[in-house]
Amino acid sequence: MKIIKYTLLGLTNLPEYGPHPGTIPLILFTLMGGIAGTSRRNISPFYGFLIGAIIMLFCFGGFYLLGAYERGKDYILGKEKNKKNE
């Protein structure tokens, strides 16, 4: 359960770390995948956009969540380390 806790915490705006730096690139890559998907000829542009965006989310979403986990873990462990030093 700590994995989920750290990941959800890392997705938020942390006081000493700021917002997740991968949010904007993830949104841009997802939009680019969606736009690239609209050029498919055998399906409608709407479904092409959805398919392209989902493919990009699967490709880059894991790295985004891994970064969120690391941020959350570093934040919690840093707070615990500071409490021990005081």
C-alpha positions as CSV (number, residue, x, y, z in Angstrom):
1,M,0.0,0.0,0.0
2,K,3.0,2.3,0.4
3,I,3.5,2.2,-3.3
4,I,0.1,3.6,-4.0
5,K,0.5,6.2,-1.1
6,Y,3.9,7.4,-2.5
7,T,2.6,7.5,-6.1
8,L,-0.5,9.5,-5.2
9,L,1.5,11.9,-3.1
10,G,4.1,12.3,-5.9
11,L,1.3,13.4,-8.3
12,T,0.4,16.4,-6.1
13,N,2.1,19.7,-5.7
14,L,4.7,19.0,-2.9
15,P,5.7,22.0,-0.8
16,E,9.5,21.6,-1.2
17,Y,9.5,19.9,-4.7
18,G,6.7,21.8,-6.5
19,P,4.5,20.2,-9.2
20,H,5.4,17.0,-11.0
21,P,7.8,18.1,-13.8
22,G,6.5,15.4,-16.2
23,T,2.9,16.6,-16.2
24,I,3.2,19.0,-19.2
25,P,5.3,16.6,-21.3
26,L,2.8,13.8,-20.7
27,I,0.0,16.0,-21.8
28,L,1.8,17.2,-24.9
29,F,2.9,13.6,-25.9
30,T,-0.7,12.4,-25.4
31,L,-2.0,15.2,-27.5
32,M,0.6,14.6,-30.2
33,G,-0.4,10.9,-30.3
34,G,-4.0,11.8,-30.6
35,I,-3.3,14.3,-33.4
36,A,-1.2,11.6,-35.2
37,G,-4.1,9.2,-34.8
38,T,-6.5,11.4,-36.6
39,S,-4.7,10.8,-39.9
40,R,-5.8,7.1,-40.0
41,R,-8.0,6.6,-43.1
42,N,-9.9,3.5,-42.1
43,I,-11.5,4.9,-38.9
44,S,-13.1,8.2,-37.9
45,P,-10.8,11.0,-36.7
46,F,-12.5,10.9,-33.2
47,Y,-11.7,7.3,-32.7
48,G,-8.2,7.8,-34.2
49,F,-7.6,10.5,-31.7
50,L,-8.6,8.3,-28.8
51,I,-6.5,5.4,-30.0
52,G,-3.4,7.6,-30.6
53,A,-3.8,9.2,-27.2
54,I,-4.3,5.9,-25.4
55,I,-1.2,4.4,-27.0
56,M,0.9,7.4,-25.9
57,L,-0.5,7.2,-22.4
58,F,0.5,3.5,-22.2
59,C,4.0,4.4,-23.6
60,F,4.7,7.3,-21.3
61,G,2.3,6.9,-18.4
62,G,4.4,4.3,-16.7
63,F,7.4,6.5,-16.6
64,Y,5.2,9.3,-15.3
65,L,3.9,7.2,-12.4
66,L,7.4,5.9,-11.7
67,G,8.6,9.5,-11.3
68,A,5.6,10.2,-9.1
69,Y,6.5,7.3,-6.9
70,E,10.1,8.4,-6.5
71,R,9.0,12.0,-5.7
72,G,6.6,10.8,-3.1
73,K,9.0,8.4,-1.5
74,D,11.8,11.0,-1.4
75,Y,9.4,13.5,0.2
76,I,8.2,11.1,2.9
77,L,11.6,9.7,3.7
78,G,13.1,13.3,3.7
79,K,10.5,14.4,6.3
80,E,11.2,11.3,8.5
81,K,14.9,12.0,8.3
82,N,14.5,15.6,9.3
83,K,12.3,14.6,12.3
84,K,15.1,12.2,13.5
85,N,17.7,15.0,13.1
86,E,15.7,17.4,15.3
